[in-house]
């Protein structure tokens, strides 16, 4: 997700808490080192992963992890959910030639050319009722322009048209990953992530 302006500082715990983090049961079984950076602050918006310094932040995290524990550069998977999903749509395309896969969950995009992802595997994940009334854990319904399901469905159609290798996982649930169907979809993502490998000369 990433935090950032206007976002609570407990976002990492929501995803990675050892007791109830949405991603915890999945990342604990993955043969990966998991890094969860915070989005650059100072923009006053929820699209912090789409600003230029976000790219520098992600590249710096990769270098820092590689310096500490050498990693396989052909098995890097970049991903995010919600605000992190916005970032995954954007940074996944910018870094497509350096990634094995991209996980785009409950995000959105406004301008994209998905053809750049040819040769990079993608896992698209989105709740069917993301912006539906009554599906936001007691909060008002989310605005469609933020993370509406239409973004994922359109991305799926465009990736199919352009021959981008991808999995589309639409589940019965709202915006978060806490729904039982979302957890099953996330389990599928984790199994997928363990198999992808970068194609250097795609």
N, C-alpha and C positions, 0 to 999 in steps of 0.2 A: 504494500500500500504506500508506504513511504513517509507518512506524516506531511510536514510542510505547513504553510500558512493556514491558519484556521482549522487545522486538524489536531485532534488530541494527541498528547505525547504517549498515550498508552497503546498506540497502534501496533507496535511490535509485539506486545503481550497478547493482543487479540489474535494474532496469527501464530506466535511461537511459544506461548506460555506452556511449560511442561505439563500443566494440569488440564487446561482446556483450550489451548490454542488451535485454531481452525486447521492449520497446516501441520501441527506437531506430529500427529500419528502417521503422517505420510512422509515428512522429511526425515524422521528418525530411521526409516527403513531404506532410504535412498542411498546409493553408493556415491554420494556427492558431498562436497563442502557447501554449506548454504550460507550465503552472505545476504543481509537484509539492510541495505543502507537507507538513510532518511533522505527524502527529497530536499533539494536546496530550498532555502527559505528566502523571503524577501520580495515575493511577487504579488502577494495579496490575492492569489487565485488558487483554484484546485488543480491546475494543470502544470504543477511545478516540474514534472518529469519531461515536459515538452520545451523547456527553455534551454538555451545553449549550454549553460554550465552543468546541466544534468548529464549530458554526454560525458563531460570531463569527469564528473563524479563517478559514473559507472566504470569508466576506463581506469580510474585511479583505484577503485575497489578491486577490480580484477588484478591489477598489478600488485597491490598490497597483499592480496591473498596468495598470489603466485610466489611472492618473495618469502612469505612465511611458510607455506606448504606447497611445494611445486604441484601444479595442476595440469591436467590434460587439456590443452587449448582447443582440441577438437570435440570436447564434450561440454562446452559452456551452454547452459540454458538460461535465458533471461526471461523473467516473467513478472507479472503483477496483477493485482485485483483492484477494482474500483479506480481510485486515482492511479494506482500502479498499473491498472489495465490501460489507461490512457497512455501512460509511459511505455508500456509494452508494445502497443500499436505503433507508437512513434519510434522509439529507440530500436525496436526489433527490426524495423525497416532500415534505419540508419546503419545498424551494425550487422545486417543480415549476412555479410560475407565472413563475419568472424564468429558466428553462432552456430551451434548444433540445432537449437530449437528455440521457439518463442512461445510462452504461455500467456495468452491474452484472455483475462477473466473479468467480466462485468465492467469493461471499459467502454470507450467510444473513440471515434476518429472523425475528423472533418474533411481532411484532404489526404488522400493516400494513393499510392500506385503499388498495389500488391504484387505486381510482376517482379519487383525487386526481391521478393521472397522466394523466387524459384531457386531450388537447391537448399532451402532452409525449411525444416519441418515446423509446423505450427499446431498448437492445441488451442482451439477457440472454446471458451467455456462461458455460459451465460444462463442466468435464471430466467425461466419463462415469464415470471411475474415480477421482474426487477422493478418496474415503476408502477405496478398495479396498486390501487387503493387496498389497504388492509394487509399488505405484504411487507411493510417496512418496520416491523417490530414496535408498533404503537406510534411511530412518528408519521407525519404526513407523507402522502405518496411522493415519490421522487419525480422530478420533472423529466420528461422523455428526452430532452436535449442533453441531459447529463449522462445517463447510462441505459437508455432504452434498448430493449431487445432488438429493435430494428437494425442497430449498428452491427451486431453479431451476425444476424441473418444476411445482411447485405455483404458483409465481409466474406461469409461462407460462399455466397453465390459468386462473388468476384474471384475469390481464390480458386473455386472450381473452374470458372471460365478461363483463368489464366494458367491453369496447371500447377498451382502451388500445392505441395504435399501438406495436407492438414487433416485434423480430426475436429469435427464439430460436435460439441457436447452441450445440448440444451437440456436443462433439468427443471423439474417442478419445484420451484422455490423463488424466494425474493432476492434481494441484492446481496446479502452476506453469504458466507460459505458454511454457516452453521446448520442449514437445513439438511436433513438426512439425505435427500437426493443430491444436494450439493457435495456432501462428503463422499458419496459414491462416485460422482463425477470427478472429484479431486483425486480419489484413489486411482481412477483411470488415467488421469494426468500423470500421477507419480509413476505408474507402470510404464507409460509412454516415454516419460523423460529419461528413464533408465536405459532406454534402447536407442535414443537418437545420437547421431554422430555427424559432425560437420563434414560437408563435401567441399573440400578446398577448391576444386576446379569445376564446380557445377556450371 
